[in-house]
């Protein structure tokens, strides 16, 4: 149960930071959490592909989640603009 709460908090923080950095008009906490968690998954996957471990601690997890969330947000905006 503690792990789920940890990832929800990481996701929330990553989503909020991503929204601030990328100028997101979205102020919905749930969407921030979802964006952050998806970003953490994508970021963790990409980091593992280039050889980094996911056991880097809180700061590492936040950085990876933020970078992943920024990548997901950027990709969403690119594909949404085409449609």
PDB file of N, CA, C and O in Angstrom:
ATOM      1  N   UNK A   1       0.818  -1.195   0.000  1.00  0.00           N
ATOM      2  CA  UNK A   1       0.000   0.000   0.000  1.00  0.00           C
ATOM      3  C   UNK A   1       0.858   1.254   0.000  1.00  0.00           C
ATOM      4  O   UNK A   1       0.513   2.241  -0.650  1.00  0.00           O
ATOM      5  N   UNK A   2       1.985   1.226   0.730  1.00  0.00           N
ATOM      6  CA  UNK A   2       2.864   2.378   0.790  1.00  0.00           C
ATOM      7  C   UNK A   2       3.487   2.697  -0.558  1.00  0.00           C
ATOM      8  O   UNK A   2       3.722   3.862  -0.878  1.00  0.00           O
ATOM      9  N   UNK A   3       3.761   1.647  -1.363  1.00  0.00           N
ATOM     10  CA  UNK A   3       4.330   1.862  -2.684  1.00  0.00           C
ATOM     11  C   UNK A   3       3.377   2.585  -3.613  1.00  0.00           C
ATOM     12  O   UNK A   3       3.794   3.417  -4.419  1.00  0.00           O
ATOM     13  N   UNK A   4       2.107   2.268  -3.502  1.00  0.00           N
ATOM     14  CA  UNK A   4       1.101   2.925  -4.342  1.00  0.00           C
ATOM     15  C   UNK A   4       1.001   4.398  -3.979  1.00  0.00           C
ATOM     16  O   UNK A   4       0.934   5.253  -4.862  1.00  0.00           O
ATOM     17  N   UNK A   5       0.990   4.698  -2.698  1.00  0.00           N
ATOM     18  CA  UNK A   5       0.923   6.091  -2.255  1.00  0.00           C
ATOM     19  C   UNK A   5       2.174   6.842  -2.706  1.00  0.00           C
ATOM     20  O   UNK A   5       2.083   7.989  -3.143  1.00  0.00           O
ATOM     21  N   UNK A   6       3.332   6.210  -2.605  1.00  0.00           N
ATOM     22  CA  UNK A   6       4.589   6.811  -3.059  1.00  0.00           C
ATOM     23  C   UNK A   6       4.497   7.191  -4.531  1.00  0.00           C
ATOM     24  O   UNK A   6       4.855   8.310  -4.900  1.00  0.00           O
ATOM     25  N   UNK A   7       4.023   6.279  -5.381  1.00  0.00           N
ATOM     26  CA  UNK A   7       3.934   6.574  -6.810  1.00  0.00           C
ATOM     27  C   UNK A   7       2.857   7.591  -7.130  1.00  0.00           C
ATOM     28  O   UNK A   7       2.994   8.348  -8.090  1.00  0.00           O
ATOM     29  N   UNK A   8       1.782   7.626  -6.343  1.00  0.00           N
ATOM     30  CA  UNK A   8       0.771   8.670  -6.531  1.00  0.00           C
ATOM     31  C   UNK A   8       1.354  10.051  -6.217  1.00  0.00           C
ATOM     32  O   UNK A   8       1.078  11.021  -6.923  1.00  0.00           O
ATOM     33  N   UNK A   9       2.147  10.132  -5.171  1.00  0.00           N
ATOM     34  CA  UNK A   9       2.778  11.405  -4.812  1.00  0.00           C
ATOM     35  C   UNK A   9       3.806  11.807  -5.862  1.00  0.00           C
ATOM     36  O   UNK A   9       3.855  12.967  -6.272  1.00  0.00           O
ATOM     37  N   UNK A  10       4.632  10.847  -6.301  1.00  0.00           N
ATOM     38  CA  UNK A  10       5.605  11.123  -7.371  1.00  0.00           C
ATOM     39  C   UNK A  10       4.863  11.583  -8.628  1.00  0.00           C
ATOM     40  O   UNK A  10       5.267  12.552  -9.270  1.00  0.00           O
ATOM     41  N   UNK A  11       3.788  10.893  -8.973  1.00  0.00           N
ATOM     42  CA  UNK A  11       3.003  11.250 -10.156  1.00  0.00           C
ATOM     43  C   UNK A  11       2.394  12.626 -10.041  1.00  0.00           C
ATOM     44  O   UNK A  11       2.400  13.391 -11.005  1.00  0.00           O
ATOM     45  N   UNK A  12       1.867  12.952  -8.877  1.00  0.00           N
ATOM     46  CA  UNK A  12       1.267  14.261  -8.672  1.00  0.00           C
ATOM     47  C   UNK A  12       2.306  15.365  -8.824  1.00  0.00           C
ATOM     48  O   UNK A  12       2.081  16.345  -9.534  1.00  0.00           O
ATOM     49  N   UNK A  13       3.439  15.202  -8.155  1.00  0.00           N
ATOM     50  CA  UNK A  13       4.493  16.219  -8.236  1.00  0.00           C
ATOM     51  C   UNK A  13       5.007  16.342  -9.666  1.00  0.00           C
ATOM     52  O   UNK A  13       5.167  17.452 -10.173  1.00  0.00           O
ATOM     53  N   UNK A  14       5.266  15.214 -10.319  1.00  0.00           N
ATOM     54  CA  UNK A  14       5.756  15.249 -11.702  1.00  0.00           C
ATOM     55  C   UNK A  14       4.739  15.900 -12.627  1.00  0.00           C
ATOM     56  O   UNK A  14       5.115  16.668 -13.513  1.00  0.00           O
ATOM     57  N   UNK A  15       3.467  15.607 -12.437  1.00  0.00           N
ATOM     58  CA  UNK A  15       2.425  16.207 -13.262  1.00  0.00           C
ATOM     59  C   UNK A  15       2.313  17.710 -13.059  1.00  0.00           C
ATOM     60  O   UNK A  15       2.143  18.460 -14.020  1.00  0.00           O
ATOM     61  N   UNK A  16       2.408  18.150 -11.813  1.00  0.00           N
ATOM     62  CA  UNK A  16       2.339  19.578 -11.521  1.00  0.00           C
ATOM     63  C   UNK A  16       3.543  20.308 -12.112  1.00  0.00           C
ATOM     64  O   UNK A  16       3.393  21.353 -12.744  1.00  0.00           O
ATOM     65  N   UNK A  17       4.729  19.755 -11.904  1.00  0.00           N
ATOM     66  CA  UNK A  17       5.941  20.386 -12.432  1.00  0.00           C
ATOM     67  C   UNK A  17       5.895  20.428 -13.959  1.00  0.00           C
ATOM     68  O   UNK A  17       6.242  21.441 -14.564  1.00  0.00           O
ATOM     69  N   UNK A  18       5.471  19.340 -14.573  1.00  0.00           N
ATOM     70  CA  UNK A  18       5.360  19.307 -16.033  1.00  0.00           C
ATOM     71  C   UNK A  18       4.372  20.355 -16.526  1.00  0.00           C
ATOM     72  O   UNK A  18       4.637  21.041 -17.513  1.00  0.00           O
ATOM     73  N   UNK A  19       3.239  20.485 -15.850  1.00  0.00           N
ATOM     74  CA  UNK A  19       2.257  21.501 -16.222  1.00  0.00           C
ATOM     75  C   UNK A  19       2.831  22.900 -16.130  1.00  0.00           C
ATOM     76  O   UNK A  19       2.562  23.738 -16.991  1.00  0.00           O
ATOM     77  N   UNK A  20       3.615  23.162 -15.101  1.00  0.00           N
ATOM     78  CA  UNK A  20       4.238  24.478 -14.934  1.00  0.00           C
ATOM     79  C   UNK A  20       5.296  24.720 -16.009  1.00  0.00           C
ATOM     80  O   UNK A  20       5.356  25.804 -16.589  1.00  0.00           O
ATOM     81  N   UNK A  21       6.123  23.722 -16.273  1.00  0.00           N
ATOM     82  CA  UNK A  21       7.209  23.885 -17.245  1.00  0.00           C
ATOM     83  C   UNK A  21       6.711  23.990 -18.682  1.00  0.00           C
ATOM     84  O   UNK A  21       7.294  24.706 -19.497  1.00  0.00           O
ATOM     85  N   UNK A  22       5.639  23.278 -18.984  1.00  0.00           N
ATOM     86  CA  UNK A  22       5.159  23.231 -20.365  1.00  0.00           C
ATOM     87  C   UNK A  22       3.917  24.095 -20.586  1.00  0.00           C
ATOM     88  O   UNK A  22       3.315  24.042 -21.658  1.00  0.00           O
ATOM     89  N   UNK A  23       3.534  24.875 -19.605  1.00  0.00           N
ATOM     90  CA  UNK A  23       2.416  25.786 -19.774  1.00  0.00           C
ATOM     91  C   UNK A  23       1.078  25.099 -19.965  1.00  0.00           C
ATOM     92  O   UNK A  23       0.284  25.500 -20.815  1.00  0.00           O
ATOM     93  N   UNK A  24       0.829  24.072 -19.180  1.00  0.00           N
ATOM     94  CA  UNK A  24      -0.431  23.339 -19.304  1.00  0.00           C
ATOM     95  C   UNK A  24      -1.573  24.116 -18.664  1.00  0.00           C
ATOM     96  O   UNK A  24      -1.453  24.575 -17.529  1.00  0.00           O
ATOM     97  N   UNK A  25      -2.674  24.265 -19.383  1.00  0.00           N
ATOM     98  CA  UNK A  25      -3.829  24.933 -18.788  1.00  0.00           C
ATOM     99  C   UNK A  25      -4.600  24.024 -17.837  1.00  0.00           C
ATOM    100  O   UNK A  25      -5.520  24.480 -17.158  1.00  0.00           O
ATOM    101  N   UNK A  26      -4.236  22.741 -17.779  1.00  0.00           N
ATOM    102  CA  UNK A  26      -4.958  21.757 -16.983  1.00  0.00           C
ATOM    103  C   UNK A  26      -4.661  21.948 -15.495  1.00  0.00           C
ATOM    104  O   UNK A  26      -3.502  21.895 -15.084  1.00  0.00           O
ATOM    105  N   UNK A  27      -5.686  22.168 -14.700  1.00  0.00           N
ATOM    106  CA  UNK A  27      -5.520  22.341 -13.263  1.00  0.00           C
ATOM    107  C   UNK A  27      -6.159  21.186 -12.489  1.00  0.00           C
ATOM    108  O   UNK A  27      -6.351  21.282 -11.277  1.00  0.00           O
ATOM    109  N   UNK A  28      -6.483  20.114 -13.175  1.00  0.00           N
ATOM    110  CA  UNK A  28      -7.131  18.958 -12.575  1.00  0.00           C
ATOM    111  C   UNK A  28      -6.087  18.055 -11.918  1.00  0.00           C
ATOM    112  O   UNK A  28      -5.173  17.576 -12.589  1.00  0.00           O
ATOM    113  N   UNK A  29      -6.216  17.824 -10.619  1.00  0.00           N
ATOM    114  CA  UNK A  29      -5.252  17.018  -9.872  1.00  0.00           C
ATOM    115  C   UNK A  29      -5.171  15.588 -10.401  1.00  0.00           C
ATOM    116  O   UNK A  29      -4.083  15.020 -10.490  1.00  0.00           O
ATOM    117  N   UNK A  30      -6.304  15.011 -10.747  1.00  0.00           N
ATOM    118  CA  UNK A  30      -6.320  13.636 -11.237  1.00  0.00           C
ATOM    119  C   UNK A  30      -5.540  13.518 -12.547  1.00  0.00           C
ATOM    120  O   UNK A  30      -4.765  12.578 -12.726  1.00  0.00           O
ATOM    121  N   UNK A  31      -5.741  14.461 -13.454  1.00  0.00           N
ATOM    122  CA  UNK A  31      -4.998  14.425 -14.724  1.00  0.00           C
ATOM    123  C   UNK A  31      -3.512  14.652 -14.495  1.00  0.00           C
ATOM    124  O   UNK A  31      -2.684  14.078 -15.202  1.00  0.00           O
ATOM    125  N   UNK A  32      -3.162  15.485 -13.511  1.00  0.00           N
ATOM    126  CA  UNK A  32      -1.749  15.674 -13.184  1.00  0.00           C
ATOM    127  C   UNK A  32      -1.133  14.377 -12.674  1.00  0.00           C
ATOM    128  O   UNK A  32      -0.014  14.026 -13.050  1.00  0.00           O
ATOM    129  N   UNK A  33      -1.861  13.670 -11.823  1.00  0.00           N
ATOM    130  CA  UNK A  33      -1.356  12.392 -11.307  1.00  0.00           C
ATOM    131  C   UNK A  33      -1.197  11.391 -12.450  1.00  0.00           C
ATOM    132  O   UNK A  33      -0.168  10.722 -12.551  1.00  0.00           O
ATOM    133  N   UNK A  34      -2.204  11.288 -13.305  1.00  0.00           N
ATOM    134  CA  UNK A  34      -2.151  10.338 -14.422  1.00  0.00           C
ATOM    135  C   UNK A  34      -0.999  10.669 -15.356  1.00  0.00           C
ATOM    136  O   UNK A  34      -0.254   9.779 -15.766  1.00  0.00           O
ATOM    137  N   UNK A  35      -0.848  11.954 -15.697  1.00  0.00           N
ATOM    138  CA  UNK A  35       0.251  12.366 -16.563  1.00  0.00           C
ATOM    139  C   UNK A  35       1.595  12.041 -15.913  1.00  0.00           C
ATOM    140  O   UNK A  35       2.503  11.544 -16.579  1.00  0.00           O
ATOM    141  N   UNK A  36       1.721  12.315 -14.638  1.00  0.00           N
ATOM    142  CA  UNK A  36       2.971  12.037 -13.933  1.00  0.00           C
ATOM    143  C   UNK A  36       3.287  10.555 -13.843  1.00  0.00           C
ATOM    144  O   UNK A  36       4.438  10.157 -14.017  1.00  0.00           O
ATOM    145  N   UNK A  37       2.278   9.729 -13.573  1.00  0.00           N
ATOM    146  CA  UNK A  37       2.513   8.285 -13.471  1.00  0.00           C
ATOM    147  C   UNK A  37       2.861   7.704 -14.836  1.00  0.00           C
ATOM    148  O   UNK A  37       3.777   6.889 -14.949  1.00  0.00           O
ATOM    149  N   UNK A  38       2.136   8.118 -15.868  1.00  0.00           N
ATOM    150  CA  UNK A  38       2.477   7.650 -17.216  1.00  0.00           C
ATOM    151  C   UNK A  38       3.879   8.114 -17.579  1.00  0.00           C
ATOM    152  O   UNK A  38       4.653   7.363 -18.172  1.00  0.00           O
ATOM    153  N   UNK A  39       4.206   9.351 -17.223  1.00  0.00           N
ATOM    154  CA  UNK A  39       5.549   9.864 -17.461  1.00  0.00           C
ATOM    155  C   UNK A  39       6.608   9.067 -16.722  1.00  0.00           C
ATOM    156  O   UNK A  39       7.688   8.818 -17.258  1.00  0.00           O
ATOM    157  N   UNK A  40       6.306   8.665 -15.494  1.00  0.00           N
ATOM    158  CA  UNK A  40       7.256   7.862 -14.725  1.00  0.00           C
ATOM    159  C   UNK A  40       7.473   6.501 -15.380  1.00  0.00           C
ATOM    160  O   UNK A  40       8.597   6.001 -15.427  1.00  0.00           O
ATOM    161  N   UNK A  41       6.401   5.909 -15.882  1.00  0.00           N
ATOM    162  CA  UNK A  41       6.523   4.609 -16.558  1.00  0.00           C
ATOM    163  C   UNK A  41       7.340   4.754 -17.833  1.00  0.00           C
ATOM    164  O   UNK A  41       8.265   3.980 -18.077  1.00  0.00           O
ATOM    165  N   UNK A  42       6.993   5.749 -18.645  1.00  0.00           N
ATOM    166  CA  UNK A  42       7.715   5.967 -19.907  1.00  0.00           C
ATOM    167  C   UNK A  42       9.164   6.332 -19.624  1.00  0.00           C
ATOM    168  O   UNK A  42      10.076   5.780 -20.239  1.00  0.00           O
ATOM    169  N   UNK A  43       9.381   7.258 -18.696  1.00  0.00           N
ATOM    170  CA  UNK A  43      10.746   7.660 -18.357  1.00  0.00           C
ATOM    171  C   UNK A  43      11.564   6.505 -17.814  1.00  0.00           C
ATOM    172  O   UNK A  43      12.720   6.331 -18.199  1.00  0.00           O
ATOM    173  N   UNK A  44      10.978   5.710 -16.923  1.00  0.00           N
ATOM    174  CA  UNK A  44      11.686   4.548 -16.373  1.00  0.00           C
ATOM    175  C   UNK A  44      12.031   3.529 -17.436  1.00  0.00           C
ATOM    176  O   UNK A  44      13.117   2.949 -17.423  1.00  0.00           O
ATOM    177  N   UNK A  45      11.099   3.308 -18.362  1.00  0.00           N
ATOM    178  CA  UNK A  45      11.357   2.366 -19.454  1.00  0.00           C
ATOM    179  C   UNK A  45      12.504   2.857 -20.333  1.00  0.00           C
ATOM    180  O   UNK A  45      13.413   2.096 -20.664  1.00  0.00           O
ATOM    181  N   UNK A  46      12.453   4.136 -20.708  1.00  0.00           N
ATOM    182  CA  UNK A  46      13.506   4.678 -21.567  1.00  0.00           C
ATOM    183  C   UNK A  46      14.866   4.698 -20.865  1.00  0.00           C
ATOM    184  O   UNK A  46      15.897   4.432 -21.483  1.00  0.00           O
ATOM    185  N   UNK A  47      14.856   5.016 -19.574  1.00  0.00           N
ATOM    186  CA  UNK A  47      16.121   5.015 -18.825  1.00  0.00           C
ATOM    187  C   UNK A  47      16.692   3.601 -18.717  1.00  0.00           C
ATOM    188  O   UNK A  47      17.909   3.423 -18.763  1.00  0.00           O
ATOM    189  N   UNK A  48      15.829   2.599 -18.574  1.00  0.00           N
ATOM    190  CA  UNK A  48      16.324   1.219 -18.498  1.00  0.00           C
ATOM    191  C   UNK A  48      16.899   0.771 -19.838  1.00  0.00           C
ATOM    192  O   UNK A  48      17.816  -0.049 -19.883  1.00  0.00           O
ATOM    193  N   UNK A  49      16.354   1.314 -20.933  1.00  0.00           N
ATOM    194  CA  UNK A  49      16.897   0.970 -22.253  1.00  0.00           C
ATOM    195  C   UNK A  49      18.323   1.463 -22.440  1.00  0.00           C
ATOM    196  O   UNK A  49      19.113   0.835 -23.146  1.00  0.00           O
ATOM    197  N   UNK A  50      18.654   2.583 -21.811  1.00  0.00           N
ATOM    198  CA  UNK A  50      20.012   3.107 -21.956  1.00  0.00           C
ATOM    199  C   UNK A  50      20.912   2.714 -20.792  1.00  0.00           C
ATOM    200  O   UNK A  50      22.045   3.185 -20.688  1.00  0.00           O
ATOM    201  N   UNK A  51      20.399   1.841 -19.909  1.00  0.00           N
ATOM    202  CA  UNK A  51      21.249   1.225 -18.895  1.00  0.00           C
ATOM    203  C   UNK A  51      21.184   1.803 -17.494  1.00  0.00           C
ATOM    204  O   UNK A  51      21.995   1.421 -16.651  1.00  0.00           O
ATOM    205  N   UNK A  52      20.257   2.706 -17.205  1.00  0.00           N
ATOM    206  CA  UNK A  52      20.146   3.264 -15.863  1.00  0.00           C
ATOM    207  C   UNK A  52      19.203   2.420 -15.029  1.00  0.00           C
ATOM    208  O   UNK A  52      18.253   1.831 -15.545  1.00  0.00           O
ATOM    209  N   UNK A  53      19.476   2.369 -13.725  1.00  0.00           N
ATOM    210  CA  UNK A  53      18.654   1.613 -12.800  1.00  0.00           C
ATOM    211  C   UNK A  53      17.544   2.496 -12.237  1.00  0.00           C
ATOM    212  O   UNK A  53      17.693   3.716 -12.171  1.00  0.00           O
ATOM    213  N   UNK A  54      16.445   1.891 -11.837  1.00  0.00           N
ATOM    214  CA  UNK A  54      15.337   2.643 -11.272  1.00  0.00           C
ATOM    215  C   UNK A  54      15.461   2.801  -9.762  1.00  0.00           C
ATOM    216  O   UNK A  54      14.541   3.327  -9.135  1.00  0.00           O
ATOM    217  N   UNK A  55      16.539   2.375  -9.167  1.00  0.00           N
ATOM    218  CA  UNK A  55      16.700   2.433  -7.716  1.00  0.00           C
ATOM    219  C   UNK A  55      17.531   3.639  -7.290  1.00  0.00           C
ATOM    220  O   UNK A  55      18.380   3.522  -6.407  1.00  0.00           O
ATOM    221  N   UNK A  56      17.301   4.771  -7.894  1.00  0.00           N
ATOM    222  CA  UNK A  56      18.110   5.939  -7.604  1.00  0.00           C
ATOM    223  C   UNK A  56      17.597   6.813  -6.475  1.00  0.00           C
ATOM    224  O   UNK A  56      18.242   7.807  -6.143  1.00  0.00           O
ATOM    225  N   UNK A  57      16.471   6.486  -5.876  1.00  0.00           N
ATOM    226  CA  UNK A  57      15.941   7.287  -4.789  1.00  0.00           C
ATOM    227  C   UNK A  57      14.903   8.292  -5.253  1.00  0.00           C
ATOM    228  O   UNK A  57      14.516   8.327  -6.421  1.00  0.00           O
ATOM    229  N   UNK A  58      14.468   9.101  -4.313  1.00  0.00           N
ATOM    230  CA  UNK A  58      13.376  10.048  -4.552  1.00  0.00           C
ATOM    231  C   UNK A  58      13.709  11.065  -5.637  1.00  0.00           C
ATOM    232  O   UNK A  58      12.910  11.271  -6.550  1.00  0.00           O
ATOM    233  N   UNK A  59      14.862  11.697  -5.556  1.00  0.00           N
ATOM    234  CA  UNK A  59      15.215  12.736  -6.527  1.00  0.00           C
ATOM    235  C   UNK A  59      15.320  12.137  -7.931  1.00  0.00           C
ATOM    236  O   UNK A  59      14.808  12.711  -8.893  1.00  0.00           O
ATOM    237  N   UNK A  60      15.972  11.005  -8.044  1.00  0.00           N
ATOM    238  CA  UNK A  60      16.089  10.332  -9.343  1.00  0.00           C
ATOM    239  C   UNK A  60      14.711   9.994  -9.900  1.00  0.00           C
ATOM    240  O   UNK A  60      14.442  10.240 -11.076  1.00  0.00           O
ATOM    241  N   UNK A  61      13.839   9.434  -9.069  1.00  0.00           N
ATOM    242  CA  UNK A  61      12.492   9.076  -9.518  1.00  0.00           C
ATOM    243  C   UNK A  61      11.703  10.303  -9.960  1.00  0.00           C
ATOM    244  O   UNK A  61      10.976  10.249 -10.951  1.00  0.00           O
ATOM    245  N   UNK A  62      11.841  11.403  -9.234  1.00  0.00           N
ATOM    246  CA  UNK A  62      11.156  12.633  -9.627  1.00  0.00           C
ATOM    247  C   UNK A  62      11.666  13.161 -10.961  1.00  0.00           C
ATOM    248  O   UNK A  62      10.874  13.550 -11.819  1.00  0.00           O
ATOM    249  N   UNK A  63      12.978  13.177 -11.138  1.00  0.00           N
ATOM    250  CA  UNK A  63      13.555  13.671 -12.392  1.00  0.00           C
ATOM    251  C   UNK A  63      13.108  12.814 -13.565  1.00  0.00           C
ATOM    252  O   UNK A  63      12.704  13.339 -14.602  1.00  0.00           O
ATOM    253  N   UNK A  64      13.179  11.506 -13.406  1.00  0.00           N
ATOM    254  CA  UNK A  64      12.758  10.597 -14.477  1.00  0.00           C
ATOM    255  C   UNK A  64      11.272  10.770 -14.771  1.00  0.00           C
ATOM    256  O   UNK A  64      10.876  10.806 -15.936  1.00  0.00           O
ATOM    257  N   UNK A  65      10.451  10.878 -13.739  1.00  0.00           N
ATOM    258  CA  UNK A  65       9.012  11.052 -13.937  1.00  0.00           C
ATOM    259  C   UNK A  65       8.703  12.376 -14.629  1.00  0.00           C
ATOM    260  O   UNK A  65       7.844  12.428 -15.509  1.00  0.00           O
ATOM    261  N   UNK A  66       9.386  13.432 -14.245  1.00  0.00           N
ATOM    262  CA  UNK A  66       9.165  14.742 -14.870  1.00  0.00           C
ATOM    263  C   UNK A  66       9.585  14.710 -16.335  1.00  0.00           C
ATOM    264  O   UNK A  66       8.844  15.170 -17.204  1.00  0.00           O
ATOM    265  N   UNK A  67      10.770  14.168 -16.612  1.00  0.00           N
ATOM    266  CA  UNK A  67      11.221  14.087 -18.006  1.00  0.00           C
ATOM    267  C   UNK A  67      10.285  13.215 -18.842  1.00  0.00           C
ATOM    268  O   UNK A  67       9.965  13.554 -19.981  1.00  0.00           O
ATOM    269  N   UNK A  68       9.849  12.090 -18.272  1.00  0.00           N
ATOM    270  CA  UNK A  68       8.910  11.224 -18.980  1.00  0.00           C
ATOM    271  C   UNK A  68       7.568  11.904 -19.212  1.00  0.00           C
ATOM    272  O   UNK A  68       6.990  11.782 -20.292  1.00  0.00           O
ATOM    273  N   UNK A  69       7.069  12.621 -18.207  1.00  0.00           N
ATOM    274  CA  UNK A  69       5.795  13.328 -18.351  1.00  0.00           C
ATOM    275  C   UNK A  69       5.910  14.441 -19.392  1.00  0.00           C
ATOM    276  O   UNK A  69       4.965  14.694 -20.139  1.00  0.00           O
ATOM    277  N   UNK A  70       7.060  15.102 -19.440  1.00  0.00           N
ATOM    278  CA  UNK A  70       7.259  16.134 -20.457  1.00  0.00           C
ATOM    279  C   UNK A  70       7.273  15.518 -21.852  1.00  0.00           C
ATOM    280  O   UNK A  70       6.716  16.088 -22.791  1.00  0.00           O
ATOM    281  N   UNK A  71       7.904  14.365 -21.988  1.00  0.00           N
ATOM    282  CA  UNK A  71       7.938  13.673 -23.270  1.00  0.00           C
ATOM    283  C   UNK A  71       6.530  13.232 -23.685  1.00  0.00           C
ATOM    284  O   UNK A  71       6.146  13.394 -24.843  1.00  0.00           O
ATOM    285  N   UNK A  72       5.773  12.682 -22.755  1.00  0.00           N
ATOM    286  CA  UNK A  72       4.403  12.248 -23.043  1.00  0.00           C
ATOM    287  C   UNK A  72       3.538  13.448 -23.431  1.00  0.00           C
ATOM    288  O   UNK A  72       2.759  13.371 -24.381  1.00  0.00           O
ATOM    289  N   UNK A  73       3.673  14.548 -22.703  1.00  0.00           N
ATOM    290  CA  UNK A  73       2.903  15.757 -23.008  1.00  0.00           C
ATOM    291  C   UNK A  73       3.267  16.302 -24.379  1.00  0.00           C
ATOM    292  O   UNK A  73       2.387  16.670 -25.157  1.00  0.00           O
ATOM    293  N   UNK A  74       4.548  16.355 -24.677  1.00  0.00           N
ATOM    294  CA  UNK A  74       5.006  16.834 -25.986  1.00  0.00           C
ATOM    295  C   UNK A  74       4.455  15.958 -27.112  1.00  0.00           C
ATOM    296  O   UNK A  74       3.949  16.472 -28.110  1.00  0.00           O
ATOM    297  N   UNK A  75       4.553  14.625 -26.951  1.00  0.00           N
ATOM    298  CA  UNK A  75       4.065  13.704 -27.974  1.00  0.00           C
ATOM    299  C   UNK A  75       2.549  13.847 -28.144  1.00  0.00           C
ATOM    300  O   UNK A  75       2.047  13.830 -29.267  1.00  0.00           O
ATOM    301  N   UNK A  76       1.830  13.987 -27.047  1.00  0.00           N
ATOM    302  CA  UNK A  76       0.373  14.153 -27.128  1.00  0.00           C
ATOM    303  C   UNK A  76       0.021  15.416 -27.898  1.00  0.00           C
ATOM    304  O   UNK A  76      -0.866  15.404 -28.752  1.00  0.00           O
ATOM    305  N   UNK A  77       0.710  16.495 -27.597  1.00  0.00           N
ATOM    306  CA  UNK A  77       0.424  17.761 -28.298  1.00  0.00           C
ATOM    307  C   UNK A  77       0.752  17.672 -29.776  1.00  0.00           C
ATOM    308  O   UNK A  77       0.028  18.225 -30.604  1.00  0.00           O
ATOM    309  N   UNK A  78       1.837  16.983 -30.123  1.00  0.00           N
ATOM    310  CA  UNK A  78       2.208  16.820 -31.535  1.00  0.00           C
ATOM    311  C   UNK A  78       1.144  16.020 -32.297  1.00  0.00           C
ATOM    312  O   UNK A  78       0.727  16.405 -33.389  1.00  0.00           O
ATOM    313  N   UNK A  79       0.715  14.907 -31.705  1.00  0.00           N
ATOM    314  CA  UNK A  79      -0.263  14.046 -32.386  1.00  0.00           C
ATOM    315  C   UNK A  79      -1.655  14.661 -32.374  1.00  0.00           C
ATOM    316  O   UNK A  79      -2.418  14.481 -33.323  1.00  0.00           O
ATOM    317  N   UNK A  80      -1.996  15.386 -31.306  1.00  0.00           N
ATOM    318  CA  UNK A  80      -3.315  16.025 -31.227  1.00  0.00           C
ATOM    319  C   UNK A  80      -3.421  17.178 -32.238  1.00  0.00           C
ATOM    320  O   UNK A  80      -4.505  17.464 -32.745  1.00  0.00           O
ATOM    321  N   UNK A  81      -2.305  17.827 -32.523  1.00  0.00           N
ATOM    322  CA  UNK A  81      -2.310  18.934 -33.477  1.00  0.00           C
ATOM    323  C   UNK A  81      -2.563  18.435 -34.897  1.00  0.00           C
ATOM    324  O   UNK A  81      -3.118  19.158 -35.724  1.00  0.00           O
ATOM    325  N   UNK A  82      -2.158  17.204 -35.177  1.00  0.00           N
ATOM    326  CA  UNK A  82      -2.365  16.615 -36.514  1.00  0.00           C
ATOM    327  C   UNK A  82      -3.814  16.228 -36.753  1.00  0.00           C
ATOM    328  O   UNK A  82      -4.297  16.265 -37.885  1.00  0.00           O
ATOM    329  N   UNK A  83      -4.502  15.858 -35.686  1.00  0.00           N
ATOM    330  CA  UNK A  83      -5.881  15.348 -35.822  1.00  0.00           C
ATOM    331  C   UNK A  83      -6.891  16.446 -36.022  1.00  0.00           C
ATOM    332  O   UNK A  83      -8.084  16.171 -36.152  1.00  0.00           O
TER     333      UNK A  83
END
